[in-house]
Amino acid sequence: MADLAYGLAVQHKLGAAETLYKRVLVDSEERLGSDHPRTLTVIRNLATVHESQGRFKEAESLYRRALKSFEILEGTEGPSTLNVIRELGYTLEKQERLEEAEELSRRALKSFEKKYSTKDPKTIDVLIKTASILHSQGKNQEAEALYQRALQLSEENLGLQHENTPLCRRNLAVVFLAQGKYREAEDMSRAAVEGSERITGSTDLNTLNNLANLTTALLAQGKTREAQATLLLSWLGCKELLGPDDPHTKSLWGHMDLLNSMTFAQRDTRKPEPKENMVLEASKARWTNAMDILRKIQQIREDVSGPVHPQTLIVMETIALIHENLHEWKHAEQIQQRIVTNKIRVSGEKQDDTLLSMAHLSFIIGKQGRWKEAEEPDIKVLELREQMYGREHRNTLMAMVNLASNYYHQDRNEEVECLENEIIKIQTNTIGPKHPDTIDSLDRFAKAFEAWHRWEDSARLLKQLVDVKTKLSGNDSEDVLSLKERLSSALYNLELWEEAESLDRHKLDARARTKGGRDPQTLKSKENLAMTYWKLGQVKKAENMLKEVVRAKKAVLDPETVTSMMNYAAMLSDLGKWKESEALDKRVLEIMINKYGQNDPKTLHSMQNLAWSRYNLGQLEETEAHMMHVVETRKIVLGEDHIDTLQSKRILSLMRGRQEPPGSTPKPQFEGENGGMSRQ
């Protein structure tokens, strides 16, 4: 009967296999005893069935029972003991109990290497699994090292045709992507595609997954034409192979967002727009050419399969995404609305694919500034996902993130805070504080507090993030240094200068050591430390350091040079060095006029700074003329009651009264806070 149960399990007839295994288990316990090797094998096989059914708690209980007995019978490094440890680790990983899974997997790896050698296929399997668990925790450097080792062992001992070899390549590509190593990810994905095509064919699921990874790497490097081809191959192939509702198809669907470098299922649109328009004319021409090809494919699909067939909708979705990449939001909205309507008509609202498209439509509407209108579909998606999965499911949490983002853009801060607190509480309780999703939520919430200038709350969350990421990535990783940069800025705004100085010094030392003294990130850290020294009263040290930054940025034509020049000028004015300050202010104003024009708010800030320096040099009449221009232009551009307009009126009033300028008065600032100087 045990053989029959095994056969049923292989055929994926899991209910029948479970029933039969339970009968075999009762019989084996009665005849042989609960700790007999045959009984334990049945327990282990039944656990495997539960695992395949997604009943991981029950599987875990059976595996632990088998493990306890096998350790007594065989010892801690017996073959059955090691196999159960490996299987138990997999079950824990499926429950997202990653730290426990890692501990078991490392134990298994150590024992397999000792018992079977590093070249044994079983050891390589455990090596791959351990790397996978590390990657799931965000420990990508460790995961990369293990995957590299597994790949080398697999190629040398199992051969290029063995399934582990392309598996290692695919997983390595994913780890490279997670670390932003896009060139390495591209090379590894190309090798993985070639290998899987030779072994399993061009329409095999492994090949399609490798194509999706290759698409991601290409898009991240701006290789849009190549990415378009690989993207279509992976989507259409997976749709034809598995159908539109298969989980693997939906996973590949997620790669569509990379056409516009954003995630539609879980988006954070609070990030500032890039300083320059990223859609260049050459890139636009390539996208337009790709769209022409896709429209022809769409017409063929509509003629052959109909306008609502999943294959037709895939092509429409791709066209909509290209419109988004070109910032043609109205065209994208029209197409996406048709897609949503057709999916609801064919499959109904309570389908993941439909809900993802609805969330995507909401995003497009919001990008046009119509956030109130976008709120309705966001709420609907959240309600439907909660009905389908419950409040704590990951898909429901993604919908909550989208709604919070919508409220953020409507300045409904209390509702944002309520949702984000709930999301973090659920994630902390269900997947733990170190899970990447929890970390993303903390980071997103901290950014909201920063935008609201709630520095105590942002500092509290950033300290949590620094602690977690330091344990995962190390104290000097760029992720941790970036978080420390934000934390030091929060502390700076809280006037906790000593704490900010400690962080600033560490950032500067780490970046100087890893990137060199002239790297833009190093110079940024150096400038921030100078600002902190100034607040601590270490004036000479701050002045010398800022002078070094300005000189270095000029040498490498850094785009942030003007901000550093303004900070240095503000420091000189506070020291009463008005002649030097005036020379810098004059140069900054010239740059601003050339870059933004005479009446831009940034130019007006610079003009006011120059006027202030000249006023302190006694050049009263010329200064008054400049300030009159600033006041009148600000009235038109910003309005009568804007804080900058009111400030310039006060300064003009002071100048007209021919009062002696008080030496302690700080120079009017360009941006930021704290005495006219701006931390970056």
ZINOR-V304935 format. One record per backbone hydrogen bond with DSSP energy under -1.0 kcal/mol. CO is the residue of the C=O (numbers start at 1). NH is the residue of the N-H. E is the energy in kcal/mol with one decimal. If there is no record, write none. Layout:
# ZINOR-V304935
co-><CO;CO>
nh-><NH;NH>
e-><E;E>
This chain:
# ZINOR-V304935
co-><1;2;3;4;5;6;7;8;9;12;13;14;15;16;17;18;19;20;21;22;23;24;25;26;27;28;28;33;36;37;38;39;40;41;42;43;44;45;46;47;48;49;50;51;54;55;56;57;58;59;60;61;62;63;64;65;66;67;68;69;70;75;78;79;80;81;82;83;84;85;86;87;88;89;90;91;92;93;96;97;98;99;100;101;102;103;104;105;106;107;108;109;110;111;112;120;121;122;123;124;125;126;127;128;129;130;131;132;133;134;135;138;139;140;141;142;143;144;145;146;147;148;149;150;151;152;153;154;154;162;163;164;165;166;167;168;169;170;171;172;173;174;175;176;177;180;181;182;183;184;185;186;187;188;189;190;191;192;193;194;195;196;204;205;206;207;208;209;210;211;212;213;214;215;216;218;219;222;223;224;225;226;227;228;229;230;231;232;233;234;235;236;237;238;239;246;247;248;249;250;252;253;254;255;256;257;257;278;280;281;282;283;284;285;286;287;288;289;290;291;292;293;294;295;296;297;298;299;300;301;301;306;309;310;311;312;313;314;315;316;317;318;319;320;321;322;323;324;327;328;329;330;331;332;333;334;335;336;337;338;339;340;341;342;343;349;351;352;353;354;355;356;357;358;359;360;361;362;363;365;365;366;369;370;371;374;375;376;377;378;379;380;381;382;383;384;385;386;393;394;395;396;397;398;399;400;401;402;403;404;405;407;408;411;412;413;414;415;416;417;418;419;420;421;422;423;424;425;426;427;427;432;435;436;437;438;439;440;441;442;443;444;445;446;447;448;449;450;453;454;455;456;457;458;459;460;461;462;463;464;465;466;467;468;469;470;474;477;478;479;480;481;482;483;484;485;486;487;488;489;490;491;492;495;496;497;498;499;500;501;502;503;504;505;506;507;508;509;510;511;519;520;521;522;523;524;525;526;527;528;529;530;531;532;533;534;537;538;539;540;541;542;543;544;545;546;547;548;549;550;551;552;553;558;560;561;562;563;564;565;566;567;568;569;570;571;572;573;576;577;578;579;580;581;582;583;584;585;586;587;588;589;590;591;592;593;600;601;602;603;604;605;606;607;608;609;610;611;612;614;615;618;619;620;621;622;623;624;625;626;627;628;629;630;631;632;633;634;634;642;643;644;645;646;647;648;649;650;651;652;653;654;655;662;674>
nh-><5;6;7;8;9;10;11;13;12;14;17;18;19;20;21;22;23;24;25;26;27;28;29;30;31;32;33;36;40;41;42;43;44;45;46;47;48;49;50;51;52;53;55;54;56;59;60;61;62;63;64;65;66;67;68;69;70;71;72;73;74;78;82;83;84;85;86;87;88;89;90;91;92;93;94;95;97;96;98;101;102;103;104;105;106;107;108;109;110;111;112;113;114;115;116;124;125;126;127;128;129;130;131;132;133;134;135;136;137;139;138;140;143;144;145;146;147;148;149;150;151;152;153;154;155;156;157;158;159;165;167;168;169;170;171;172;173;174;175;176;177;178;179;181;180;182;185;186;187;188;189;190;191;192;193;194;195;196;197;198;199;200;208;209;210;211;212;213;214;215;216;217;218;219;220;223;222;224;227;228;229;230;231;232;233;234;235;236;237;238;239;240;241;242;243;250;251;252;253;254;255;256;257;258;259;260;262;280;284;285;286;287;288;289;290;291;292;293;294;295;296;297;298;299;300;301;302;303;304;305;306;309;313;314;315;316;317;318;319;320;321;322;323;324;325;326;328;327;329;332;333;334;335;336;337;338;339;340;341;342;343;344;345;346;347;351;355;356;357;358;359;360;361;362;363;364;365;366;367;368;370;369;371;374;375;378;379;380;381;382;383;384;385;386;387;388;389;390;397;398;399;400;401;402;403;404;405;406;407;408;409;412;411;413;416;417;418;419;420;421;422;423;424;425;426;427;428;429;430;431;432;435;439;440;441;442;443;444;445;446;447;448;449;450;451;452;454;453;455;458;459;460;461;462;463;464;465;466;467;468;469;470;471;472;473;474;477;481;482;483;484;485;486;487;488;489;490;491;492;493;494;496;495;497;500;501;502;503;504;505;506;507;508;509;510;511;512;513;514;515;523;524;525;526;527;528;529;530;531;532;533;534;535;536;538;537;539;542;543;544;545;546;547;548;549;550;551;552;553;554;555;556;558;561;564;565;566;567;568;569;570;571;572;573;574;575;577;576;578;581;582;583;584;585;586;587;588;589;590;591;592;593;594;595;596;597;604;605;606;607;608;609;610;611;612;613;614;615;616;619;618;620;623;624;625;626;627;628;629;630;631;632;633;634;635;636;637;638;639;646;647;648;649;650;651;652;653;654;655;656;657;659;658;665;677>
e-><-2.6;-2.2;-2.2;-2.3;-2.1;-2.3;-1.8;-2.9;-1.5;-1.4;-2.2;-2.7;-2.1;-2.2;-2.7;-2.2;-1.5;-2.5;-2.6;-2.1;-2.2;-2.8;-2.6;-1.9;-2.3;-3.0;-1.1;-1.1;-2.6;-2.0;-1.9;-2.3;-2.4;-2.4;-2.7;-2.2;-1.8;-1.7;-2.4;-2.3;-2.1;-1.6;-2.7;-1.3;-1.3;-2.0;-2.9;-2.2;-1.9;-2.7;-2.6;-1.8;-2.6;-2.9;-2.3;-1.6;-2.8;-2.4;-1.0;-2.3;-3.5;-1.1;-2.6;-2.0;-2.3;-2.3;-2.2;-2.3;-2.9;-2.3;-1.6;-1.9;-2.4;-2.1;-2.1;-1.1;-2.6;-2.0;-1.3;-2.1;-2.8;-2.2;-2.2;-2.6;-2.7;-1.9;-2.7;-2.6;-2.4;-1.9;-3.0;-2.5;-1.6;-2.7;-3.2;-2.1;-2.3;-1.9;-2.4;-2.3;-2.3;-2.7;-2.1;-2.1;-2.1;-2.2;-2.4;-2.1;-1.0;-2.6;-1.8;-1.7;-2.2;-2.7;-1.9;-2.0;-2.7;-2.6;-1.9;-2.7;-2.9;-2.3;-2.3;-2.6;-2.7;-2.3;-2.4;-2.1;-1.7;-1.3;-1.5;-2.5;-1.9;-2.6;-2.6;-2.6;-2.2;-1.8;-2.2;-2.7;-2.3;-2.2;-1.2;-2.8;-1.5;-1.5;-2.2;-2.4;-2.3;-2.5;-2.5;-2.5;-1.9;-2.2;-2.7;-2.4;-2.3;-2.7;-2.4;-1.7;-1.9;-3.2;-2.1;-2.5;-2.2;-2.2;-2.0;-2.1;-2.3;-2.4;-2.1;-2.2;-2.4;-2.7;-2.2;-2.7;-1.7;-1.7;-2.1;-2.4;-1.4;-2.1;-2.7;-2.1;-2.1;-2.2;-2.5;-2.5;-1.9;-1.9;-2.5;-2.3;-2.2;-2.7;-1.5;-2.2;-2.1;-2.2;-2.1;-1.2;-1.7;-2.1;-1.1;-1.3;-2.0;-1.6;-1.9;-1.1;-2.6;-2.2;-1.7;-2.4;-2.6;-2.2;-2.3;-2.4;-1.9;-1.7;-2.2;-2.4;-1.5;-2.0;-2.9;-2.3;-2.1;-2.7;-2.7;-2.3;-2.5;-3.2;-1.0;-1.0;-2.2;-2.0;-1.4;-2.0;-2.6;-1.9;-2.2;-2.6;-2.1;-1.8;-2.1;-1.9;-2.3;-1.6;-3.4;-2.2;-1.3;-2.0;-2.7;-2.1;-2.0;-2.7;-2.5;-1.5;-2.1;-2.5;-2.4;-2.5;-2.4;-2.4;-2.0;-2.1;-3.0;-2.1;-2.7;-2.6;-1.7;-2.2;-2.5;-2.0;-2.3;-2.3;-2.0;-2.1;-2.3;-2.5;-2.2;-1.0;-1.6;-2.5;-1.0;-1.8;-1.2;-1.6;-2.6;-2.3;-2.6;-2.0;-2.6;-2.5;-2.5;-2.2;-1.9;-2.1;-2.9;-1.5;-2.3;-2.2;-1.6;-2.0;-2.2;-2.1;-2.2;-2.5;-2.3;-2.1;-2.6;-2.2;-1.7;-2.6;-1.5;-1.2;-1.9;-2.7;-2.2;-2.2;-2.9;-2.4;-1.7;-2.7;-2.5;-2.2;-2.5;-2.7;-2.7;-1.9;-2.2;-2.3;-1.5;-1.1;-2.4;-2.5;-2.0;-2.4;-2.3;-2.5;-2.5;-2.4;-2.1;-1.6;-2.2;-2.3;-2.4;-2.0;-2.7;-1.2;-1.3;-2.3;-2.7;-2.0;-2.1;-2.7;-2.2;-1.4;-2.4;-2.7;-2.1;-2.4;-3.0;-2.1;-1.5;-1.5;-3.5;-1.8;-1.0;-2.4;-2.4;-1.9;-2.6;-1.9;-1.8;-2.6;-2.8;-1.6;-2.0;-2.6;-2.3;-2.2;-1.2;-2.9;-1.3;-1.1;-2.1;-2.7;-1.9;-1.8;-2.7;-2.8;-1.8;-2.5;-2.4;-2.5;-2.6;-2.6;-2.5;-1.9;-2.0;-3.2;-2.5;-2.2;-2.1;-2.3;-2.5;-2.2;-2.1;-2.0;-2.1;-1.9;-2.8;-2.2;-1.7;-1.5;-2.5;-1.4;-1.7;-2.1;-2.8;-2.5;-2.1;-2.4;-2.2;-1.9;-1.8;-2.4;-2.2;-2.4;-2.7;-2.1;-1.5;-1.4;-2.2;-1.8;-1.8;-2.5;-2.1;-2.4;-2.4;-2.5;-2.5;-2.1;-2.4;-2.4;-2.0;-1.3;-2.8;-1.3;-1.6;-2.1;-2.8;-1.8;-1.8;-2.6;-2.3;-1.7;-2.5;-2.4;-1.9;-1.9;-2.5;-2.7;-2.0;-2.1;-3.4;-1.2;-2.4;-1.9;-1.9;-2.5;-2.3;-2.2;-2.3;-2.5;-2.3;-2.0;-2.5;-2.4;-1.9;-2.5;-1.4;-1.7;-1.5;-2.2;-1.7;-1.7;-2.3;-2.2;-1.7;-2.0;-2.7;-2.6;-2.3;-2.4;-2.0;-1.4;-3.0;-2.6;-1.6;-2.5;-2.1;-2.3;-1.9;-1.9;-2.1;-2.3;-2.4;-2.1;-2.2;-2.6;-1.6;-1.5;-1.6;-1.6;-1.4>
